[in-house]
Amino acid sequence: MKTTAARGSLAGLLALWALTRGALLLCVLKVVVFPGPDVTSDVSVIYRGWYDVLRTGTFPLDDVTWQYPPAAALAILSPGLLPFLEYATAFFVLALVADVVTLALLLYAGRGPGRTRGGAWVWVAGVPLLGPTVYARYDVMVTAVAVAALLAAGRYPRVMGALAGFGALLKVWPALLLLGVRRRAAWVSAAVTGAGAAALFAVLMPGAFAFLTFQRDRGTEVESLGSLVFHVARHHGWEGEVLLNYGSVEFLGPYVPWVSTGALVLSGAALAWLVLWRLLATRSEAHTVADAAFVAVLLFTTTSRVISPQYMVWLVGLAAVCLCFRGSRMRLPVALVLVASFVTVLEFPLWFAHVVASDPLGIGLLVLRNGLLVAASLLAARRLWSATVPLPAPLPRQPAARSSETPVSS
């Protein structure tokens, strides 16, 4: 009976995946027009332009929108593996392949004692909540690498480290996957892989690390937590403006550097908390590495100067890994992230014009989405701490002091 139910559940899962991914492909291929701005222009225009430059053996040194580590070049060049397809179409197909690989990894990880298919369900349901943006950015490819790394952590620490090191050269954040890992082999493997690949890119392709300067000069993006200050301030005489800057729509004007610095301070505080947790945590279970990675990336995403819609793909992927383990305590934070993912597709691309205009609908959507992320961050951090950091030992009770006076008889 259980076998029949399991097969039915798997069939339903795969049917839902096929239905939702078919819909996403129809949207990015423009068979069906998704409301709002065209999310595919990043691939057909920006990525395609980078592809032409990268093929010459150098990075886009004069393009400030190139803000990615050197291994990102591999993702941008990958459509060349399908020369019989137009660039954008090939990219969408490879994004679908990354989606399939991620699902297969999660289904495999859900087998055995203490495991569940809940992670696969989170991935199948969470990705379409973000709309066609998922297939129109290379973040789904990075997420596939990160999911593989986390699932390898238990039995293959060297593989985990190598994947995390490589992932960090794709988009930096996979370096956070190592936070909860205690096995030295994983850290050594990550360092060797990352340093080796970085050196190779530096030697073979000029400008491999120009992205560091471009990232440093970014401002406050209109969807970030800090942007809410300026969305409200625009209604009270703030004399700034909203412009396309460094590849995203950002606020420019008075006090923007202050808010951007505040975001960096919050990220620094999150890092300090994570380091403290790492030093004090003594309890570890099979799901701790995944839970810690989810919390770390969630904290840095929430406090970032930029919360682009594709960032949510990272959180959905890590949330899915957490829910492969029955013992994970991240179920409620994961649910909040999934709701935030749905709100994200409402603010971009569906009603992005309202966000840019800072009208009540746009502000309301950002308050809701970012509020959900803040709530998920605080709740996830608290649960990670309480599950892994032991409570201080109670002070021993002192015996009651005896009186030195001699009782007086009446």
KEKE-3310 file (N, C-alpha, C; in steps of 0.2 Angstrom, whole numbers, plus 5000, padded with zeros to 4 digits):
npx = (5004:5010:5020:5012:5006:5017:5022:5012:5013:5025:5023:5013:5021:5031:5022:5017:5029:5032:5021:5022:5035:5034:5026:5034:5044:5036:5034:5047:5051:5042:5030:5019:5015:5021:5015:5021:5038:5050:5058:5067:5076:5089:5096:5095:5101:5110:5118:5121:5129:5140:5144:5149:5161:5168:5171:5182:5192:5194:5188:5173:5179:5176:5163:5152:5141:5145:5147:5152:5160:5174:5171:5159:5159:5159:5145:5139:5145:5140:5129:5135:5137:5127:5126:5116:5105:5098:5106:5099:5088:5095:5101:5090:5086:5097:5096:5084:5089:5098:5088:5082:5092:5094:5081:5082:5093:5088:5077:5084:5091:5081:5078:5078:5081:5076:5075:5066:5054:5050:5059:5060:5047:5047:5056:5050:5037:5041:5050:5042:5034:5042:5041:5045:5058:5067:5072:5078:5090:5106:5107:5100:5108:5119:5113:5110:5123:5126:5116:5120:5132:5129:5122:5132:5139:5139:5144:5154:5165:5176:5172:5161:5167:5175:5165:5158:5169:5171:5158:5158:5166:5157:5147:5149:5141:5140:5151:5147:5141:5150:5149:5143:5151:5162:5172:5188:5193:5184:5185:5199:5198:5189:5197:5208:5202:5195:5206:5215:5207:5204:5217:5220:5210:5214:5227:5224:5214:5212:5207:5199:5195:5189:5177:5176:5178:5167:5156:5159:5155:5141:5124:5109:5097:5081:5072:5077:5079:5083:5079:5066:5066:5068:5058:5047:5052:5051:5038:5039:5046:5059:5074:5079:5082:5076:5085:5092:5106:5122:5117:5105:5090:5091:5091:5096:5105:5103:5108:5108:5121:5122:5112:5116:5128:5123:5117:5128:5133:5124:5125:5138:5135:5127:5137:5146:5137:5135:5149:5150:5140:5146:5157:5152:5143:5140:5133:5128:5119:5113:5107:5112:5122:5115:5105:5112:5118:5107:5102:5113:5114:5101:5101:5111:5106:5094:5099:5106:5112:5105:5092:5088:5076:5080:5088:5081:5079:5091:5088:5076:5082:5091:5082:5075:5084:5086:5073:5074:5078:5071:5073:5075:5074:5068:5056:5045:5052:5055:5043:5039:5048:5044:5031:5036:5042:5032:5026:5037:5036:5025:5029:5040:5040:5027:5020:5030:5032:5024:5032:5044:5038:5035:5022:5007:5004:5016:5025:5018:5019:5033:5035:5028:5035:5049:5047:5043:5055:5063:5057:5058:5072:5075:5068:5073:5087:5086:5081:5091:5101:5096:5095:5108:5117:5122:5113:5119:5127:5118:5121:5129:5119:5120:5123:5112:5117:5123:5118:5129:5126:5122:5108:5096:5090:5074)
npy = (4994:5006:5007:5009:5021:5029:5029:5035:5048:5052:5052:5062:5072:5073:5076:5088:5096:5095:5101:5114:5118:5118:5128:5139:5138:5141:5155:5161:5159:5166:5162:5163:5178:5185:5196:5213:5220:5214:5200:5192:5200:5202:5190:5189:5201:5207:5196:5190:5199:5199:5186:5187:5195:5188:5176:5181:5179:5188:5197:5207:5221:5235:5236:5240:5233:5220:5210:5199:5184:5176:5163:5164:5166:5154:5150:5160:5157:5145:5142:5140:5127:5122:5124:5123:5130:5146:5159:5164:5154:5142:5145:5145:5132:5126:5131:5124:5111:5112:5114:5101:5093:5097:5094:5080:5077:5081:5072:5060:5062:5062:5049:5035:5031:5044:5053:5063:5067:5080:5090:5089:5093:5106:5112:5110:5116:5129:5135:5139:5149:5160:5164:5168:5173:5165:5156:5165:5170:5166:5161:5149:5139:5140:5138:5124:5119:5122:5115:5102:5102:5103:5092:5082:5084:5076:5062:5064:5074:5080:5082:5090:5102:5105:5108:5119:5128:5130:5135:5147:5154:5156:5163:5169:5168:5154:5151:5152:5140:5132:5135:5128:5116:5105:5096:5095:5091:5096:5110:5112:5106:5115:5127:5124:5121:5133:5143:5137:5137:5151:5157:5151:5157:5170:5170:5166:5174:5191:5204:5196:5199:5211:5213:5216:5229:5235:5230:5236:5249:5250:5255:5258:5247:5247:5237:5232:5230:5242:5251:5255:5266:5276:5275:5279:5291:5299:5303:5313:5324:5321:5323:5314:5302:5289:5277:5267:5259:5253:5241:5238:5244:5258:5269:5285:5299:5312:5305:5292:5285:5284:5275:5264:5261:5258:5245:5237:5237:5230:5218:5215:5213:5202:5193:5193:5187:5175:5170:5169:5160:5149:5147:5144:5133:5117:5105:5094:5088:5077:5086:5099:5106:5109:5117:5127:5133:5138:5147:5156:5161:5167:5177:5185:5188:5195:5207:5213:5226:5224:5216:5206:5198:5185:5181:5175:5162:5155:5154:5146:5134:5130:5129:5119:5108:5108:5103:5090:5083:5075:5079:5093:5110:5120:5122:5131:5144:5141:5140:5153:5159:5154:5160:5173:5172:5171:5183:5191:5188:5196:5209:5210:5203:5208:5219:5229:5242:5249:5248:5255:5268:5270:5270:5267:5253:5247:5250:5243:5230:5228:5230:5219:5208:5210:5211:5198:5191:5196:5191:5177:5176:5180:5170:5158:5160:5160:5147:5139:5142:5138:5125:5120:5126:5124:5127:5138:5131:5129:5138:5131:5127:5136:5130:5134:5147:5144:5150:5160:5163:5160:5152:5160:5155:5156)
npz = (5000:5004:4995:4983:4986:4987:4974:4967:4973:4968:4954:4954:4958:4947:4937:4940:4940:4926:4920:4926:4922:4908:4906:4910:4900:4889:4892:4892:4880:4873:4868:4876:4883:4896:4909:4912:4912:4900:4904:4898:4891:4897:4894:4880:4876:4885:4890:4878:4872:4881:4879:4866:4868:4878:4871:4864:4873:4884:4898:4900:4901:4900:4904:4916:4921:4921:4934:4941:4947:4940:4935:4931:4918:4911:4912:4904:4892:4890:4881:4869:4868:4862:4847:4837:4840:4843:4853:4865:4866:4867:4879:4888:4887:4893:4906:4909:4910:4921:4930:4930:4934:4947:4953:4951:4960:4972:4973:4974:4986:4995:4998:5009:5027:5039:5029:5017:5003:5004:5001:4987:4983:4988:4979:4966:4968:4972:4962:4950:4957:4956:4943:4925:4926:4932:4923:4915:4920:4925:4938:4942:4937:4946:4958:4956:4957:4970:4977:4974:4981:4995:4997:4995:5006:5018:5015:5006:5008:5002:4989:4991:4996:4984:4975:4982:4982:4968:4965:4972:4964:4954:4958:4971:4983:4986:4994:5007:5010:5017:5030:5041:5040:5047:5044:5040:5027:5018:5018:5014:5001:4995:4996:4988:4976:4973:4973:4964:4952:4951:4949:4937:4928:4930:4924:4911:4906:4904:4916:4926:4939:4939:4942:4956:4959:4952:4959:4971:4969:4968:4972:4981:4978:4970:4975:4987:5005:5012:5002:5005:5013:5005:4996:5004:5007:4995:4995:5003:4999:4996:4986:4976:4963:4952:4943:4930:4935:4935:4930:4937:4943:4953:4967:4967:4974:4988:5003:5000:4999:5013:5017:5009:5015:5028:5025:5022:5035:5042:5035:5039:5053:5052:5048:5059:5069:5063:5064:5077:5081:5074:5082:5095:5093:5096:5095:5082:5068:5055:5046:5049:5042:5030:5036:5042:5030:5023:5033:5033:5019:5018:5028:5022:5010:5014:5020:5010:4998:4987:4981:4970:4960:4956:4966:4975:4970:4974:4988:4988:4982:4993:5003:4999:5000:5014:5018:5014:5024:5038:5051:5050:5056:5049:5043:5045:5042:5029:5023:5024:5015:5003:5002:5001:4989:4980:4982:4977:4963:4960:4962:4954:4938:4937:4943:4942:4938:4947:4958:4954:4953:4966:4972:4982:4980:4975:4986:4996:4992:4992:5006:5011:5005:5009:5022:5025:5022:5032:5044:5041:5042:5055:5062:5057:5061:5075:5077:5072:5081:5094:5092:5091:5099:5115:5130:5143:5158:5173:5187:5202:5216:5231:5247:5261:5272:5289:5304:5315:5328:5345:5350:5361:5376:5384)
capx = (5000:5014:5023:5008:5005:5024:5023:5007:5016:5031:5020:5010:5027:5034:5017:5017:5036:5032:5016:5025:5041:5032:5023:5040:5047:5032:5034:5053:5051:5037:5024:5014:5018:5020:5014:5027:5044:5053:5063:5072:5081:5095:5099:5096:5105:5116:5122:5123:5134:5145:5146:5154:5167:5171:5174:5189:5197:5194:5181:5170:5182:5173:5156:5151:5136:5148:5148:5152:5166:5177:5168:5152:5160:5157:5138:5138:5147:5138:5125:5139:5137:5121:5126:5111:5100:5099:5109:5094:5085:5100:5102:5084:5086:5102:5093:5079:5093:5100:5082:5081:5097:5092:5076:5085:5097:5083:5073:5089:5092:5075:5077:5082:5079:5077:5074:5059:5053:5048:5064:5059:5041:5048:5059:5045:5032:5044:5053:5037:5032:5046:5039:5050:5064:5071:5075:5081:5096:5111:5107:5097:5114:5123:5109:5111:5130:5125:5112:5124:5138:5126:5120:5138:5143:5139:5148:5159:5167:5180:5167:5157:5172:5177:5159:5157:5174:5169:5152:5160:5169:5152:5143:5152:5137:5141:5156:5143:5139:5155:5149:5142:5155:5167:5177:5194:5194:5180:5188:5205:5196:5187:5202:5212:5198:5194:5212:5217:5203:5205:5223:5219:5207:5218:5232:5222:5209:5213:5201:5195:5193:5187:5170:5176:5177:5160:5152:5160:5152:5134:5120:5103:5093:5074:5069:5081:5076:5085:5076:5060:5068:5068:5051:5043:5054:5049:5032:5040:5051:5066:5075:5083:5079:5077:5089:5096:5113:5126:5114:5099:5086:5093:5090:5102:5103:5105:5108:5109:5127:5121:5108:5120:5133:5119:5116:5134:5134:5119:5128:5143:5133:5125:5143:5148:5133:5137:5155:5149:5137:5151:5162:5148:5139:5143:5128:5127:5115:5114:5104:5114:5125:5110:5101:5117:5119:5101:5102:5118:5112:5095:5103:5115:5101:5089:5103:5110:5110:5102:5088:5085:5071:5083:5091:5076:5081:5096:5084:5072:5086:5094:5076:5073:5089:5084:5067:5076:5079:5065:5074:5077:5069:5068:5050:5042:5056:5055:5036:5039:5052:5040:5027:5040:5044:5026:5026:5042:5034:5020:5033:5044:5039:5020:5019:5037:5031:5022:5038:5048:5034:5034:5015:5005:5004:5023:5028:5015:5022:5040:5035:5026:5040:5055:5045:5043:5062:5066:5054:5061:5079:5076:5066:5078:5093:5084:5080:5098:5105:5093:5096:5115:5121:5120:5112:5124:5125:5115:5126:5127:5115:5124:5120:5110:5122:5121:5119:5134:5124:5119:5101:5095:5084:5070)
capy = (5000:5012:5008:5012:5028:5033:5029:5040:5054:5053:5053:5068:5077:5074:5079:5096:5098:5095:5106:5121:5120:5119:5135:5144:5138:5145:5162:5164:5158:5172:5159:5166:5184:5186:5203:5217:5220:5208:5197:5189:5204:5201:5185:5190:5207:5208:5190:5189:5204:5197:5180:5189:5197:5182:5172:5183:5178:5193:5199:5214:5226:5242:5236:5240:5228:5214:5211:5192:5181:5174:5157:5165:5166:5147:5150:5164:5154:5138:5141:5138:5119:5120:5129:5123:5134:5153:5160:5164:5148:5138:5147:5143:5125:5124:5132:5119:5106:5113:5113:5094:5090:5099:5089:5073:5077:5081:5065:5055:5064:5061:5042:5032:5033:5051:5058:5064:5070:5087:5095:5090:5096:5113:5114:5109:5121:5136:5139:5143:5155:5166:5166:5166:5176:5159:5153:5170:5171:5160:5159:5142:5135:5141:5134:5117:5117:5123:5109:5096:5103:5102:5085:5078:5086:5070:5057:5066:5081:5083:5084:5096:5107:5107:5111:5125:5132:5132:5139:5154:5158:5157:5169:5171:5166:5147:5150:5152:5133:5129:5138:5123:5110:5104:5092:5099:5090:5100:5117:5111:5105:5122:5132:5122:5122:5140:5146:5135:5140:5158:5158:5149:5163:5176:5170:5165:5179:5198:5207:5191:5201:5218:5214:5218:5237:5236:5228:5241:5255:5249:5259:5255:5245:5248:5231:5230:5232:5249:5255:5257:5273:5281:5274:5283:5298:5302:5306:5319:5329:5319:5326:5310:5299:5282:5277:5261:5260:5246:5235:5237:5250:5260:5275:5290:5306:5313:5300:5285:5282:5282:5269:5258:5259:5254:5239:5234:5236:5225:5212:5214:5211:5195:5189:5192:5183:5168:5168:5168:5154:5144:5146:5141:5127:5110:5100:5094:5082:5076:5092:5105:5109:5112:5122:5133:5136:5141:5153:5161:5164:5170:5183:5190:5191:5200:5213:5215:5232:5222:5209:5205:5192:5179:5179:5170:5155:5152:5152:5140:5128:5128:5127:5112:5104:5107:5099:5083:5080:5075:5083:5100:5114:5126:5121:5138:5149:5139:5142:5161:5160:5152:5165:5179:5171:5173:5191:5193:5189:5201:5215:5210:5208:5210:5226:5233:5249:5252:5248:5261:5274:5271:5271:5263:5246:5245:5250:5238:5224:5228:5229:5212:5203:5211:5209:5190:5189:5198:5187:5171:5177:5180:5164:5153:5160:5158:5140:5136:5143:5134:5117:5118:5130:5122:5132:5139:5127:5133:5139:5127:5130:5137:5128:5139:5149:5143:5156:5159:5165:5154:5153:5161:5152:5161)
capz = (5000:5005:4988:4978:4987:4985:4967:4965:4975:4963:4948:4954:4958:4941:4932:4942:4937:4918:4919:4927:4918:4901:4906:4911:4894:4885:4893:4890:4872:4871:4865:4880:4885:4904:4910:4915:4908:4897:4908:4894:4888:4900:4890:4872:4874:4889:4890:4871:4871:4885:4875:4860:4871:4881:4866:4862:4878:4889:4901:4898:4905:4900:4905:4923:4922:4923:4941:4942:4948:4933:4932:4928:4910:4909:4911:4899:4886:4889:4875:4863:4868:4857:4841:4832:4843:4844:4859:4870:4866:4870:4887:4891:4887:4898:4912:4911:4911:4928:4934:4930:4938:4954:4955:4952:4966:4978:4974:4976:4993:4999:4999:5015:5034:5040:5023:5014:4997:5005:4997:4980:4982:4988:4972:4961:4969:4973:4956:4946:4960:4954:4936:4920:4928:4934:4917:4911:4923:4926:4945:4942:4936:4952:4963:4955:4960:4977:4980:4974:4986:5001:4997:4996:5013:5023:5013:5001:5010:4997:4983:4993:4996:4977:4972:4985:4979:4961:4965:4974:4958:4949:4961:4978:4989:4988:4999:5013:5011:5021:5037:5046:5039:5052:5042:5037:5020:5014:5018:5010:4995:4993:4995:4983:4970:4972:4972:4957:4946:4951:4946:4930:4925:4930:4919:4904:4903:4907:4919:4929:4945:4938:4945:4963:4958:4950:4965:4977:4968:4968:4976:4984:4972:4972:4979:4993:5012:5013:4998:5008:5016:4999:4993:5008:5007:4989:4996:5008:4997:4995:4980:4973:4957:4951:4937:4929:4937:4937:4928:4940:4945:4959:4970:4967:4977:4994:5009:4997:5002:5020:5017:5007:5021:5033:5023:5023:5042:5043:5033:5044:5059:5051:5048:5066:5072:5060:5066:5084:5081:5073:5088:5101:5091:5098:5093:5075:5066:5048:5043:5052:5037:5026:5039:5042:5024:5022:5037:5031:5013:5020:5031:5018:5005:5017:5022:5004:4995:4981:4982:4964:4960:4955:4972:4978:4967:4979:4994:4986:4982:4999:5007:4997:5003:5021:5019:5012:5031:5042:5057:5049:5060:5045:5040:5045:5038:5022:5021:5023:5009:4998:5001:4999:4982:4976:4982:4972:4956:4959:4962:4947:4934:4936:4945:4944:4937:4953:4963:4952:4955:4974:4974:4988:4978:4975:4993:5000:4990:4995:5013:5012:5003:5013:5029:5026:5022:5039:5048:5040:5044:5062:5065:5055:5065:5081:5077:5071:5087:5099:5090:5090:5104:5122:5135:5149:5163:5178:5193:5207:5221:5237:5253:5265:5277:5295:5309:5320:5334:5349:5352:5368:5379:5388)
cpx = (5004:5018:5019:5007:5012:5024:5018:5010:5021:5028:5017:5016:5030:5029:5017:5024:5035:5027:5019:5031:5039:5029:5029:5043:5043:5033:5041:5054:5046:5031:5018:5018:5016:5020:5020:5033:5046:5059:5069:5077:5088:5099:5100:5100:5111:5121:5125:5129:5141:5148:5151:5161:5171:5174:5181:5194:5199:5188:5179:5173:5179:5165:5154:5145:5139:5151:5149:5159:5168:5173:5161:5153:5158:5149:5136:5140:5144:5133:5128:5139:5131:5121:5120:5105:5102:5101:5104:5090:5089:5101:5096:5084:5091:5099:5088:5083:5096:5094:5081:5086:5096:5087:5078:5089:5093:5079:5078:5090:5087:5074:5081:5079:5081:5077:5067:5059:5051:5053:5062:5052:5042:5051:5054:5040:5035:5047:5047:5034:5035:5045:5045:5057:5069:5075:5079:5087:5100:5111:5104:5103:5118:5120:5110:5118:5129:5122:5116:5130:5135:5124:5126:5141:5144:5144:5154:5162:5172:5177:5163:5161:5174:5171:5157:5163:5173:5163:5153:5163:5163:5148:5144:5148:5138:5146:5153:5141:5143:5154:5148:5146:5161:5173:5182:5195:5190:5183:5195:5203:5193:5192:5207:5209:5197:5201:5215:5213:5203:5211:5223:5216:5211:5224:5230:5217:5210:5206:5196:5192:5191:5180:5170:5175:5170:5155:5152:5156:5144:5130:5115:5098:5085:5070:5072:5077:5077:5081:5069:5060:5066:5061:5046:5045:5052:5042:5033:5045:5058:5068:5080:5079:5080:5080:5091:5103:5116:5122:5107:5096:5088:5091:5097:5100:5105:5103:5108:5115:5126:5118:5112:5125:5129:5118:5122:5135:5130:5122:5134:5141:5130:5131:5146:5144:5134:5144:5154:5145:5142:5155:5158:5145:5143:5139:5127:5124:5116:5112:5107:5118:5121:5107:5106:5118:5113:5100:5107:5116:5106:5097:5107:5110:5097:5093:5106:5107:5105:5098:5084:5081:5075:5087:5087:5077:5086:5092:5080:5076:5089:5088:5074:5078:5088:5078:5068:5077:5073:5066:5075:5071:5067:5061:5046:5046:5055:5048:5036:5043:5048:5034:5030:5041:5038:5025:5031:5040:5029:5024:5037:5043:5032:5019:5025:5036:5028:5027:5042:5045:5033:5027:5013:5006:5011:5026:5025:5018:5029:5040:5033:5032:5046:5053:5045:5050:5065:5063:5057:5068:5079:5074:5071:5085:5092:5084:5087:5102:5102:5094:5103:5119:5118:5118:5117:5122:5123:5121:5124:5124:5120:5120:5118:5115:5119:5123:5124:5132:5121:5112:5100:5089:5080:5069)
cpy = (5006:5013:5011:5019:5032:5034:5035:5047:5056:5055:5060:5074:5078:5077:5087:5099:5100:5101:5113:5123:5121:5126:5140:5144:5142:5153:5165:5163:5163:5169:5162:5172:5185:5194:5207:5217:5214:5205:5194:5193:5203:5195:5187:5196:5207:5202:5188:5193:5202:5190:5182:5192:5192:5177:5174:5182:5183:5194:5206:5219:5233:5242:5235:5235:5221:5214:5204:5189:5178:5168:5158:5165:5159:5147:5154:5161:5147:5137:5139:5130:5117:5124:5128:5127:5141:5154:5159:5157:5143:5139:5144:5135:5122:5126:5127:5113:5106:5112:5105:5091:5091:5095:5082:5072:5077:5075:5060:5056:5062:5053:5040:5034:5041:5056:5058:5068:5077:5092:5095:5093:5104:5116:5115:5115:5128:5139:5142:5149:5161:5168:5165:5169:5170:5157:5159:5173:5165:5157:5152:5137:5135:5137:5127:5115:5117:5117:5103:5096:5101:5095:5080:5079:5080:5065:5058:5073:5084:5086:5090:5102:5110:5111:5118:5130:5135:5136:5146:5158:5159:5163:5170:5167:5158:5146:5149:5144:5130:5131:5132:5116:5110:5100:5096:5098:5094:5107:5117:5110:5112:5127:5130:5123:5129:5144:5144:5138:5148:5160:5156:5155:5169:5176:5170:5171:5186:5200:5202:5194:5209:5219:5216:5226:5238:5235:5233:5247:5255:5253:5255:5253:5245:5243:5229:5233:5239:5253:5258:5264:5278:5281:5279:5290:5302:5305:5312:5324:5327:5320:5321:5307:5292:5281:5270:5263:5254:5240:5234:5244:5252:5267:5279:5296:5306:5307:5293:5282:5280:5275:5263:5256:5255:5247:5234:5233:5230:5218:5210:5211:5204:5191:5188:5187:5176:5165:5166:5161:5148:5142:5142:5135:5121:5104:5100:5087:5082:5083:5099:5109:5113:5118:5128:5137:5141:5148:5159:5165:5169:5177:5188:5192:5196:5207:5216:5222:5231:5216:5208:5199:5186:5177:5174:5163:5152:5150:5146:5134:5126:5126:5120:5107:5103:5102:5092:5079:5080:5079:5090:5104:5120:5126:5128:5143:5147:5141:5149:5163:5159:5157:5171:5178:5172:5180:5194:5193:5194:5208:5216:5203:5211:5217:5230:5240:5253:5253:5254:5267:5275:5273:5266:5255:5244:5245:5244:5231:5223:5227:5222:5207:5204:5209:5201:5188:5190:5193:5180:5171:5176:5173:5158:5154:5158:5150:5136:5136:5138:5127:5115:5121:5128:5128:5132:5134:5131:5133:5134:5130:5130:5134:5134:5141:5147:5149:5155:5161:5159:5156:5155:5158:5157:5158)
cpz = (5000:4998:4983:4979:4986:4978:4964:4967:4970:4956:4948:4954:4951:4936:4934:4939:4929:4917:4920:4923:4910:4901:4906:4904:4889:4886:4891:4883:4869:4867:4869:4883:4892:4905:4913:4910:4905:4900:4904:4890:4891:4896:4883:4871:4878:4889:4883:4870:4875:4881:4870:4863:4874:4876:4863:4867:4883:4892:4899:4902:4906:4902:4913:4925:4923:4930:4944:4943:4941:4931:4929:4920:4907:4908:4905:4892:4885:4883:4869:4862:4863:4851:4836:4834:4843:4851:4865:4871:4869:4877:4891:4892:4893:4905:4914:4913:4919:4932:4935:4934:4945:4957:4956:4958:4972:4979:4976:4984:4997:5000:5006:5022:5035:5035:5021:5007:4998:5001:4990:4978:4983:4982:4967:4961:4969:4967:4952:4950:4958:4947:4931:4921:4930:4928:4913:4915:4924:4933:4946:4941:4943:4957:4962:4958:4967:4980:4980:4979:4993:5002:4998:5002:5017:5021:5009:5003:5005:4991:4985:4993:4989:4974:4975:4983:4972:4961:4967:4968:4952:4951:4968:4983:4991:4993:5006:5015:5016:5028:5042:5045:5044:5050:5038:5029:5016:5013:5014:5003:4992:4992:4989:4976:4968:4970:4965:4951:4945:4947:4939:4926:4925:4925:4912:4901:4907:4910:4923:4935:4945:4942:4952:4963:4957:4955:4970:4976:4967:4973:4980:4979:4975:4976:4985:5000:5013:5008:5000:5011:5011:4996:4997:5007:5001:4990:5001:5006:4996:4987:4976:4966:4957:4944:4936:4930:4938:4935:4932:4941:4952:4961:4969:4970:4984:4999:5006:4999:5009:5021:5015:5012:5026:5031:5024:5030:5044:5041:5037:5050:5058:5051:5055:5069:5070:5063:5074:5085:5079:5078:5094:5099:5093:5096:5085:5073:5058:5044:5045:5046:5032:5029:5040:5036:5022:5026:5035:5025:5014:5023:5026:5012:5008:5018:5016:5002:4989:4982:4975:4964:4960:4961:4976:4976:4972:4985:4993:4986:4988:5004:5005:5000:5011:5022:5016:5019:5035:5049:5056:5053:5056:5041:5039:5041:5031:5019:5020:5017:5003:4997:4999:4991:4978:4976:4977:4965:4955:4959:4956:4944:4934:4937:4946:4942:4943:4958:4961:4954:4962:4975:4979:4986:4978:4982:4997:4998:4992:5003:5015:5011:5008:5020:5030:5026:5029:5044:5047:5043:5051:5065:5063:5060:5072:5082:5076:5078:5093:5098:5091:5096:5111:5126:5141:5155:5169:5184:5198:5213:5228:5243:5258:5271:5284:5300:5314:5327:5338:5351:5360:5371:5384:5395)
residu = (MET:LYS:THR:THR:ALA:ALA:ARG:GLY:SER:LEU:ALA:GLY:LEU:LEU:ALA:LEU:TRP:ALA:LEU:THR:ARG:GLY:ALA:LEU:LEU:LEU:CYS:VAL:LEU:LYS:VAL:VAL:VAL:PHE:PRO:GLY:PRO:ASP:VAL:THR:SER:ASP:VAL:SER:VAL:ILE:TYR:ARG:GLY:TRP:TYR:ASP:VAL:LEU:ARG:THR:GLY:THR:PHE:PRO:LEU:ASP:ASP:VAL:THR:TRP:GLN:TYR:PRO:PRO:ALA:ALA:ALA:LEU:ALA:ILE:LEU:SER:PRO:GLY:LEU:LEU:PRO:PHE:LEU:GLU:TYR:ALA:THR:ALA:PHE:PHE:VAL:LEU:ALA:LEU:VAL:ALA:ASP:VAL:VAL:THR:LEU:ALA:LEU:LEU:LEU:TYR:ALA:GLY:ARG:GLY:PRO:GLY:ARG:THR:ARG:GLY:GLY:ALA:TRP:VAL:TRP:VAL:ALA:GLY:VAL:PRO:LEU:LEU:GLY:PRO:THR:VAL:TYR:ALA:ARG:TYR:ASP:VAL:MET:VAL:THR:ALA:VAL:ALA:VAL:ALA:ALA:LEU:LEU:ALA:ALA:GLY:ARG:TYR:PRO:ARG:VAL:MET:GLY:ALA:LEU:ALA:GLY:PHE:GLY:ALA:LEU:LEU:LYS:VAL:TRP:PRO:ALA:LEU:LEU:LEU:LEU:GLY:VAL:ARG:ARG:ARG:ALA:ALA:TRP:VAL:SER:ALA:ALA:VAL:THR:GLY:ALA:GLY:ALA:ALA:ALA:LEU:PHE:ALA:VAL:LEU:MET:PRO:GLY:ALA:PHE:ALA:PHE:LEU:THR:PHE:GLN:ARG:ASP:ARG:GLY:THR:GLU:VAL:GLU:SER:LEU:GLY:SER:LEU:VAL:PHE:HIS:VAL:ALA:ARG:HIS:HIS:GLY:TRP:GLU:GLY:GLU:VAL:LEU:LEU:ASN:TYR:GLY:SER:VAL:GLU:PHE:LEU:GLY:PRO:TYR:VAL:PRO:TRP:VAL:SER:THR:GLY:ALA:LEU:VAL:LEU:SER:GLY:ALA:ALA:LEU:ALA:TRP:LEU:VAL:LEU:TRP:ARG:LEU:LEU:ALA:THR:ARG:SER:GLU:ALA:HIS:THR:VAL:ALA:ASP:ALA:ALA:PHE:VAL:ALA:VAL:LEU:LEU:PHE:THR:THR:THR:SER:ARG:VAL:ILE:SER:PRO:GLN:TYR:MET:VAL:TRP:LEU:VAL:GLY:LEU:ALA:ALA:VAL:CYS:LEU:CYS:PHE:ARG:GLY:SER:ARG:MET:ARG:LEU:PRO:VAL:ALA:LEU:VAL:LEU:VAL:ALA:SER:PHE:VAL:THR:VAL:LEU:GLU:PHE:PRO:LEU:TRP:PHE:ALA:HIS:VAL:VAL:ALA:SER:ASP:PRO:LEU:GLY:ILE:GLY:LEU:LEU:VAL:LEU:ARG:ASN:GLY:LEU:LEU:VAL:ALA:ALA:SER:LEU:LEU:ALA:ALA:ARG:ARG:LEU:TRP:SER:ALA:THR:VAL:PRO:LEU:PRO:ALA:PRO:LEU:PRO:ARG:GLN:PRO:ALA:ALA:ARG:SER:SER:GLU:THR:PRO:VAL:SER:SER)
# end
